[in-house]
Amino acid sequence: FEGDCHGLPVEREVEKMLGLHTLAEVEAFGASKFNNLCEESVWGFEGEWEKVTKRMGFWLDMKKRYATLDQEYMESEWWAL
């Protein structure tokens, strides 16, 4: 599983699932809980991503993958800045 897997599309999906419409509602729900659900949502599509990459002919090592939501990946980007 490689690629950009955090951001607005994931957040919107979780907001819809929870019925949240405003930042205040997200904050009242709890940022940590919200972030955890966003991460769970991403990994819920891992199998689909693997199927798509095979169909498209991507040669990826799915066992040594990176995902932009991984702490190690984010820290490497901050280090590069």
Biopython code that builds the backbone (N, CA, C, O; Angstrom):
import numpy as np
from Bio.PDB.StructureBuilder import StructureBuilder

atoms = [
    (1, "PHE", "N", (0.854, -1.163, 0.000)),
    (1, "PHE", "CA", (0.000, 0.000, 0.000)),
    (1, "PHE", "C", (0.894, 1.219, 0.000)),
    (1, "PHE", "O", (1.574, 1.500, 0.987)),
    (2, "GLU", "N", (0.894, 1.930, -1.086)),
    (2, "GLU", "CA", (1.759, 3.099, -1.178)),
    (2, "GLU", "C", (0.948, 4.274, -1.669)),
    (2, "GLU", "O", (0.049, 4.122, -2.496)),
    (3, "GLY", "N", (1.264, 5.419, -1.167)),
    (3, "GLY", "CA", (0.639, 6.603, -1.711)),
    (3, "GLY", "C", (0.103, 7.547, -0.662)),
    (3, "GLY", "O", (0.263, 7.350, 0.543)),
    (4, "ASP", "N", (-0.534, 8.569, -1.166)),
    (4, "ASP", "CA", (-1.109, 9.614, -0.325)),
    (4, "ASP", "C", (-2.415, 9.099, 0.259)),
    (4, "ASP", "O", (-3.374, 8.851, -0.473)),
    (5, "CYS", "N", (-2.452, 8.940, 1.564)),
    (5, "CYS", "CA", (-3.636, 8.331, 2.167)),
    (5, "CYS", "C", (-4.131, 9.105, 3.378)),
    (5, "CYS", "O", (-4.709, 8.523, 4.295)),
    (6, "HIS", "N", (-3.910, 10.397, 3.385)),
    (6, "HIS", "CA", (-4.515, 11.205, 4.433)),
    (6, "HIS", "C", (-4.944, 12.528, 3.828)),
    (6, "HIS", "O", (-4.502, 12.901, 2.741)),
    (7, "GLY", "N", (-5.766, 13.199, 4.507)),
    (7, "GLY", "CA", (-6.206, 14.490, 4.010)),
    (7, "GLY", "C", (-7.711, 14.582, 3.904)),
    (7, "GLY", "O", (-8.451, 13.779, 4.472)),
    (8, "LEU", "N", (-8.135, 15.569, 3.173)),
    (8, "LEU", "CA", (-9.546, 15.928, 3.101)),
    (8, "LEU", "C", (-10.481, 14.796, 2.675)),
    (8, "LEU", "O", (-11.523, 14.628, 3.307)),
    (9, "PRO", "N", (-10.168, 14.004, 1.631)),
    (9, "PRO", "CA", (-11.115, 12.939, 1.260)),
    (9, "PRO", "C", (-11.384, 11.954, 2.388)),
    (9, "PRO", "O", (-12.523, 11.532, 2.591)),
    (10, "VAL", "N", (-10.347, 11.590, 3.115)),
    (10, "VAL", "CA", (-10.518, 10.649, 4.230)),
    (10, "VAL", "C", (-11.327, 11.304, 5.343)),
    (10, "VAL", "O", (-12.234, 10.690, 5.904)),
    (11, "GLU", "N", (-10.997, 12.540, 5.655)),
    (11, "GLU", "CA", (-11.723, 13.250, 6.718)),
    (11, "GLU", "C", (-13.199, 13.399, 6.368)),
    (11, "GLU", "O", (-14.063, 13.208, 7.224)),
    (12, "ARG", "N", (-13.493, 13.739, 5.118)),
    (12, "ARG", "CA", (-14.893, 13.897, 4.706)),
    (12, "ARG", "C", (-15.656, 12.579, 4.844)),
    (12, "ARG", "O", (-16.808, 12.561, 5.280)),
    (13, "GLU", "N", (-15.006, 11.482, 4.470)),
    (13, "GLU", "CA", (-15.645, 10.170, 4.587)),
    (13, "GLU", "C", (-16.016, 9.871, 6.038)),
    (13, "GLU", "O", (-17.114, 9.383, 6.308)),
    (14, "VAL", "N", (-15.114, 10.157, 6.967)),
    (14, "VAL", "CA", (-15.357, 9.899, 8.386)),
    (14, "VAL", "C", (-16.411, 10.869, 8.929)),
    (14, "VAL", "O", (-17.269, 10.467, 9.715)),
    (15, "GLU", "N", (-16.356, 12.125, 8.523)),
    (15, "GLU", "CA", (-17.383, 13.092, 8.940)),
    (15, "GLU", "C", (-18.765, 12.615, 8.524)),
    (15, "GLU", "O", (-19.708, 12.684, 9.313)),
    (16, "LYS", "N", (-18.897, 12.131, 7.290)),
    (16, "LYS", "CA", (-20.187, 11.614, 6.813)),
    (16, "LYS", "C", (-20.640, 10.419, 7.645)),
    (16, "LYS", "O", (-21.806, 10.317, 8.028)),
    (17, "MET", "N", (-19.691, 9.513, 7.919)),
    (17, "MET", "CA", (-20.001, 8.317, 8.704)),
    (17, "MET", "C", (-20.530, 8.693, 10.087)),
    (17, "MET", "O", (-21.447, 8.057, 10.607)),
    (18, "LEU", "N", (-19.939, 9.735, 10.675)),
    (18, "LEU", "CA", (-20.320, 10.159, 12.028)),
    (18, "LEU", "C", (-21.457, 11.183, 12.049)),
    (18, "LEU", "O", (-22.011, 11.471, 13.110)),
    (19, "GLY", "N", (-21.804, 11.728, 10.893)),
    (19, "GLY", "CA", (-22.841, 12.756, 10.832)),
    (19, "GLY", "C", (-22.363, 14.102, 11.356)),
    (19, "GLY", "O", (-23.156, 14.885, 11.880)),
    (20, "LEU", "N", (-21.064, 14.373, 11.216)),
    (20, "LEU", "CA", (-20.502, 15.643, 11.678)),
    (20, "LEU", "C", (-20.445, 16.625, 10.520)),
    (20, "LEU", "O", (-20.167, 16.242, 9.384)),
    (21, "HIS", "N", (-20.713, 17.916, 10.816)),
    (21, "HIS", "CA", (-20.785, 18.920, 9.744)),
    (21, "HIS", "C", (-19.883, 20.126, 9.978)),
    (21, "HIS", "O", (-19.642, 20.895, 9.048)),
    (22, "THR", "N", (-19.386, 20.308, 11.181)),
    (22, "THR", "CA", (-18.579, 21.485, 11.479)),
    (22, "THR", "C", (-17.314, 21.079, 12.238)),
    (22, "THR", "O", (-17.227, 19.995, 12.815)),
    (23, "LEU", "N", (-16.348, 21.983, 12.214)),
    (23, "LEU", "CA", (-15.121, 21.758, 12.976)),
    (23, "LEU", "C", (-15.435, 21.625, 14.464)),
    (23, "LEU", "O", (-14.830, 20.807, 15.157)),
    (24, "ALA", "N", (-16.369, 22.421, 14.951)),
    (24, "ALA", "CA", (-16.743, 22.348, 16.372)),
    (24, "ALA", "C", (-17.272, 20.953, 16.720)),
    (24, "ALA", "O", (-16.990, 20.435, 17.801)),
    (25, "GLU", "N", (-18.026, 20.355, 15.821)),
    (25, "GLU", "CA", (-18.542, 19.004, 16.075)),
    (25, "GLU", "C", (-17.409, 17.978, 16.093)),
    (25, "GLU", "O", (-17.404, 17.058, 16.911)),
    (26, "VAL", "N", (-16.452, 18.148, 15.184)),
    (26, "VAL", "CA", (-15.295, 17.240, 15.173)),
    (26, "VAL", "C", (-14.507, 17.388, 16.469)),
    (26, "VAL", "O", (-14.109, 16.392, 17.074)),
    (27, "GLU", "N", (-14.282, 18.631, 16.897)),
    (27, "GLU", "CA", (-13.539, 18.870, 18.133)),
    (27, "GLU", "C", (-14.282, 18.311, 19.340)),
    (27, "GLU", "O", (-13.660, 17.757, 20.246)),
    (28, "ALA", "N", (-15.600, 18.451, 19.362)),
    (28, "ALA", "CA", (-16.386, 17.904, 20.470)),
    (28, "ALA", "C", (-16.314, 16.375, 20.481)),
    (28, "ALA", "O", (-16.316, 15.762, 21.549)),
    (29, "PHE", "N", (-16.252, 15.762, 19.303)),
    (29, "PHE", "CA", (-16.116, 14.308, 19.200)),
    (29, "PHE", "C", (-14.765, 13.871, 19.752)),
    (29, "PHE", "O", (-14.651, 12.828, 20.397)),
    (30, "GLY", "N", (-13.739, 14.687, 19.488)),
    (30, "GLY", "CA", (-12.382, 14.387, 19.958)),
    (30, "GLY", "C", (-11.434, 14.168, 18.789)),
    (30, "GLY", "O", (-11.632, 13.261, 17.982)),
    (31, "ALA", "N", (-10.409, 14.998, 18.703)),
    (31, "ALA", "CA", (-9.467, 14.930, 17.591)),
    (31, "ALA", "C", (-8.763, 13.578, 17.517)),
    (31, "ALA", "O", (-8.592, 13.025, 16.431)),
    (32, "SER", "N", (-8.360, 13.051, 18.654)),
    (32, "SER", "CA", (-7.652, 11.778, 18.663)),
    (32, "SER", "C", (-8.546, 10.643, 18.158)),
    (32, "SER", "O", (-8.118, 9.830, 17.339)),
    (33, "LYS", "N", (-9.773, 10.592, 18.643)),
    (33, "LYS", "CA", (-10.713, 9.562, 18.179)),
    (33, "LYS", "C", (-10.991, 9.729, 16.693)),
    (33, "LYS", "O", (-11.056, 8.746, 15.955)),
    (34, "PHE", "N", (-11.156, 10.976, 16.253)),
    (34, "PHE", "CA", (-11.419, 11.261, 14.844)),
    (34, "PHE", "C", (-10.248, 10.796, 13.979)),
    (34, "PHE", "O", (-10.450, 10.158, 12.946)),
    (35, "ASN", "N", (-9.017, 11.119, 14.406)),
    (35, "ASN", "CA", (-7.832, 10.704, 13.660)),
    (35, "ASN", "C", (-7.723, 9.182, 13.579)),
    (35, "ASN", "O", (-7.364, 8.636, 12.536)),
    (36, "ASN", "N", (-8.029, 8.504, 14.672)),
    (36, "ASN", "CA", (-7.985, 7.039, 14.671)),
    (36, "ASN", "C", (-8.976, 6.462, 13.669)),
    (36, "ASN", "O", (-8.659, 5.509, 12.956)),
    (37, "LEU", "N", (-10.176, 7.037, 13.611)),
    (37, "LEU", "CA", (-11.168, 6.563, 12.648)),
    (37, "LEU", "C", (-10.728, 6.837, 11.217)),
    (37, "LEU", "O", (-10.996, 6.036, 10.322)),
    (38, "CYS", "N", (-10.057, 7.959, 10.993)),
    (38, "CYS", "CA", (-9.535, 8.261, 9.661)),
    (38, "CYS", "C", (-8.514, 7.205, 9.242)),
    (38, "CYS", "O", (-8.539, 6.722, 8.110)),
    (39, "GLU", "N", (-7.625, 6.855, 10.154)),
    (39, "GLU", "CA", (-6.624, 5.832, 9.845)),
    (39, "GLU", "C", (-7.285, 4.482, 9.573)),
    (39, "GLU", "O", (-6.902, 3.782, 8.636)),
    (40, "GLU", "N", (-8.263, 4.119, 10.377)),
    (40, "GLU", "CA", (-8.986, 2.867, 10.146)),
    (40, "GLU", "C", (-9.660, 2.881, 8.779)),
    (40, "GLU", "O", (-9.673, 1.869, 8.078)),
    (41, "SER", "N", (-10.216, 4.021, 8.405)),
    (41, "SER", "CA", (-10.873, 4.149, 7.112)),
    (41, "SER", "C", (-9.897, 3.887, 5.976)),
    (41, "SER", "O", (-10.226, 3.185, 5.020)),
    (42, "VAL", "N", (-8.695, 4.451, 6.076)),
    (42, "VAL", "CA", (-7.675, 4.236, 5.039)),
    (42, "VAL", "C", (-7.353, 2.756, 4.907)),
    (42, "VAL", "O", (-7.364, 2.209, 3.804)),
    (43, "TRP", "N", (-7.068, 2.109, 6.031)),
    (43, "TRP", "CA", (-6.669, 0.701, 5.962)),
    (43, "TRP", "C", (-7.821, -0.194, 5.528)),
    (43, "TRP", "O", (-7.593, -1.321, 5.089)),
    (44, "GLY", "N", (-9.041, 0.286, 5.642)),
    (44, "GLY", "CA", (-10.193, -0.471, 5.156)),
    (44, "GLY", "C", (-10.183, -0.660, 3.641)),
    (44, "GLY", "O", (-10.871, -1.535, 3.114)),
    (45, "PHE", "N", (-9.401, 0.163, 2.946)),
    (45, "PHE", "CA", (-9.321, 0.085, 1.487)),
    (45, "PHE", "C", (-8.023, -0.563, 1.000)),
    (45, "PHE", "O", (-7.750, -0.573, -0.200)),
    (46, "GLU", "N", (-7.235, -1.093, 1.905)),
    (46, "GLU", "CA", (-5.938, -1.659, 1.537)),
    (46, "GLU", "C", (-6.068, -2.773, 0.494)),
    (46, "GLU", "O", (-5.316, -2.805, -0.480)),
    (47, "GLY", "N", (-7.002, -3.667, 0.698)),
    (47, "GLY", "CA", (-7.191, -4.772, -0.249)),
    (47, "GLY", "C", (-7.575, -4.279, -1.632)),
    (47, "GLY", "O", (-7.096, -4.801, -2.639)),
    (48, "GLU", "N", (-8.432, -3.281, -1.682)),
    (48, "GLU", "CA", (-8.839, -2.708, -2.971)),
    (48, "GLU", "C", (-7.649, -2.057, -3.672)),
    (48, "GLU", "O", (-7.489, -2.191, -4.885)),
    (49, "TRP", "N", (-6.814, -1.351, -2.903)),
    (49, "TRP", "CA", (-5.646, -0.703, -3.485)),
    (49, "TRP", "C", (-4.704, -1.748, -4.093)),
    (49, "TRP", "O", (-4.150, -1.534, -5.171)),
    (50, "GLU", "N", (-4.528, -2.859, -3.410)),
    (50, "GLU", "CA", (-3.661, -3.914, -3.932)),
    (50, "GLU", "C", (-4.209, -4.459, -5.244)),
    (50, "GLU", "O", (-3.443, -4.683, -6.181)),
    (51, "LYS", "N", (-5.522, -4.677, -5.329)),
    (51, "LYS", "CA", (-6.134, -5.162, -6.571)),
    (51, "LYS", "C", (-5.942, -4.168, -7.706)),
    (51, "LYS", "O", (-5.592, -4.556, -8.821)),
    (52, "VAL", "N", (-6.169, -2.894, -7.429)),
    (52, "VAL", "CA", (-6.051, -1.861, -8.460)),
    (52, "VAL", "C", (-4.614, -1.761, -8.969)),
    (52, "VAL", "O", (-4.385, -1.654, -10.174)),
    (53, "THR", "N", (-3.651, -1.796, -8.053)),
    (53, "THR", "CA", (-2.261, -1.667, -8.492)),
    (53, "THR", "C", (-1.837, -2.842, -9.361)),
    (53, "THR", "O", (-1.073, -2.663, -10.310)),
    (54, "LYS", "N", (-2.313, -4.026, -9.057)),
    (54, "LYS", "CA", (-2.010, -5.188, -9.901)),
    (54, "LYS", "C", (-2.637, -5.023, -11.283)),
    (54, "LYS", "O", (-1.983, -5.265, -12.297)),
    (55, "ARG", "N", (-3.905, -4.611, -11.321)),
    (55, "ARG", "CA", (-4.601, -4.431, -12.597)),
    (55, "ARG", "C", (-3.935, -3.373, -13.463)),
    (55, "ARG", "O", (-3.905, -3.489, -14.688)),
    (56, "MET", "N", (-3.396, -2.328, -12.811)),
    (56, "MET", "CA", (-2.774, -1.234, -13.553)),
    (56, "MET", "C", (-1.323, -1.545, -13.930)),
    (56, "MET", "O", (-0.709, -0.796, -14.690)),
    (57, "GLY", "N", (-0.784, -2.618, -13.417)),
    (57, "GLY", "CA", (0.576, -3.010, -13.744)),
    (57, "GLY", "C", (1.651, -2.320, -12.927)),
    (57, "GLY", "O", (2.814, -2.297, -13.330)),
    (58, "PHE", "N", (1.280, -1.756, -11.780)),
    (58, "PHE", "CA", (2.299, -1.182, -10.893)),
    (58, "PHE", "C", (3.124, -2.301, -10.284)),
    (58, "PHE", "O", (2.577, -3.334, -9.897)),
    (59, "TRP", "N", (4.401, -2.114, -10.197)),
    (59, "TRP", "CA", (5.280, -3.067, -9.541)),
    (59, "TRP", "C", (5.639, -2.492, -8.194)),
    (59, "TRP", "O", (6.556, -1.678, -8.082)),
    (60, "LEU", "N", (4.929, -2.906, -7.184)),
    (60, "LEU", "CA", (5.130, -2.388, -5.828)),
    (60, "LEU", "C", (5.408, -3.534, -4.881)),
    (60, "LEU", "O", (4.862, -4.628, -5.031)),
    (61, "ASP", "N", (6.247, -3.280, -3.922)),
    (61, "ASP", "CA", (6.492, -4.249, -2.865)),
    (61, "ASP", "C", (5.506, -3.936, -1.735)),
    (61, "ASP", "O", (5.758, -3.061, -0.906)),
    (62, "MET", "N", (4.406, -4.643, -1.713)),
    (62, "MET", "CA", (3.345, -4.362, -0.751)),
    (62, "MET", "C", (3.749, -4.719, 0.682)),
    (62, "MET", "O", (3.102, -4.275, 1.631)),
    (63, "LYS", "N", (4.795, -5.506, 0.849)),
    (63, "LYS", "CA", (5.246, -5.839, 2.205)),
    (63, "LYS", "C", (6.152, -4.749, 2.779)),
    (63, "LYS", "O", (6.271, -4.620, 3.998)),
    (64, "LYS", "N", (6.792, -3.966, 1.906)),
    (64, "LYS", "CA", (7.661, -2.871, 2.342)),
    (64, "LYS", "C", (7.082, -1.553, 1.858)),
    (64, "LYS", "O", (7.789, -0.726, 1.281)),
    (65, "ARG", "N", (5.850, -1.372, 2.087)),
    (65, "ARG", "CA", (5.140, -0.214, 1.582)),
    (65, "ARG", "C", (5.381, 1.015, 2.442)),
    (65, "ARG", "O", (5.859, 0.927, 3.573)),
    (66, "TYR", "N", (5.039, 2.149, 1.880)),
    (66, "TYR", "CA", (4.992, 3.365, 2.683)),
    (66, "TYR", "C", (3.595, 3.948, 2.538)),
    (66, "TYR", "O", (2.921, 3.726, 1.532)),
    (67, "ALA", "N", (3.182, 4.666, 3.509)),
    (67, "ALA", "CA", (1.906, 5.359, 3.456)),
    (67, "ALA", "C", (2.117, 6.720, 4.105)),
    (67, "ALA", "O", (2.784, 6.829, 5.133)),
    (68, "THR", "N", (1.552, 7.742, 3.506)),
    (68, "THR", "CA", (1.807, 9.091, 4.000)),
    (68, "THR", "C", (1.262, 9.322, 5.399)),
    (68, "THR", "O", (1.599, 10.324, 6.030)),
    (69, "LEU", "N", (0.435, 8.428, 5.893)),
    (69, "LEU", "CA", (-0.058, 8.593, 7.262)),
    (69, "LEU", "C", (0.872, 7.982, 8.298)),
    (69, "LEU", "O", (0.683, 8.185, 9.498)),
    (70, "ASP", "N", (1.887, 7.226, 7.842)),
    (70, "ASP", "CA", (2.859, 6.648, 8.773)),
    (70, "ASP", "C", (3.705, 7.738, 9.418)),
    (70, "ASP", "O", (4.166, 8.660, 8.745)),
    (71, "GLN", "N", (3.901, 7.624, 10.705)),
    (71, "GLN", "CA", (4.695, 8.607, 11.439)),
    (71, "GLN", "C", (6.109, 8.719, 10.863)),
    (71, "GLN", "O", (6.634, 9.820, 10.700)),
    (72, "GLU", "N", (6.714, 7.584, 10.561)),
    (72, "GLU", "CA", (8.073, 7.576, 10.017)),
    (72, "GLU", "C", (8.143, 8.353, 8.699)),
    (72, "GLU", "O", (9.090, 9.104, 8.466)),
    (73, "TYR", "N", (7.133, 8.168, 7.837)),
    (73, "TYR", "CA", (7.112, 8.894, 6.563)),
    (73, "TYR", "C", (6.978, 10.399, 6.817)),
    (73, "TYR", "O", (7.714, 11.195, 6.234)),
    (74, "MET", "N", (6.050, 10.786, 7.676)),
    (74, "MET", "CA", (5.844, 12.215, 7.954)),
    (74, "MET", "C", (7.102, 12.852, 8.530)),
    (74, "MET", "O", (7.459, 13.965, 8.146)),
    (75, "GLU", "N", (7.775, 12.165, 9.442)),
    (75, "GLU", "CA", (8.986, 12.699, 10.048)),
    (75, "GLU", "C", (10.095, 12.847, 8.999)),
    (75, "GLU", "O", (10.879, 13.794, 9.058)),
    (76, "SER", "N", (10.163, 11.920, 8.047)),
    (76, "SER", "CA", (11.197, 12.048, 7.016)),
    (76, "SER", "C", (10.931, 13.261, 6.131)),
    (76, "SER", "O", (11.870, 13.905, 5.665)),
    (77, "GLU", "N", (9.685, 13.569, 5.902)),
    (77, "GLU", "CA", (9.345, 14.754, 5.107)),
    (77, "GLU", "C", (9.704, 16.038, 5.860)),
    (77, "GLU", "O", (10.244, 16.979, 5.279)),
    (78, "TRP", "N", (9.399, 16.064, 7.148)),
    (78, "TRP", "CA", (9.764, 17.243, 7.949)),
    (78, "TRP", "C", (11.273, 17.413, 8.006)),
    (78, "TRP", "O", (11.780, 18.534, 7.950)),
    (79, "TRP", "N", (12.006, 16.280, 8.118)),
    (79, "TRP", "CA", (13.450, 16.344, 8.154)),
    (79, "TRP", "C", (13.993, 16.938, 6.853)),
    (79, "TRP", "O", (14.938, 17.727, 6.874)),
    (80, "ALA", "N", (13.389, 16.556, 5.714)),
    (80, "ALA", "CA", (13.848, 17.034, 4.412)),
    (80, "ALA", "C", (13.632, 18.544, 4.252)),
    (80, "ALA", "O", (14.361, 19.207, 3.515)),
    (81, "LEU", "N", (12.643, 19.067, 4.936)),
    (81, "LEU", "CA", (12.387, 20.513, 4.848)),
    (81, "LEU", "C", (13.450, 21.273, 5.588)),
    (81, "LEU", "O", (13.412, 22.502, 5.632)),
]
sb = StructureBuilder()
sb.init_structure("model")
sb.init_model(0)
sb.init_chain("A")
sb.init_seg("    ")
for serial, (resi, resn, name, xyz) in enumerate(atoms, 1):
    if name == "N":
        sb.init_residue(resn, " ", resi, " ")
    sb.init_atom(name, np.array(xyz, "f"), 0.0, 1.0, " ", f" {name:<3s}", serial, name[0])
structure = sb.get_structure()
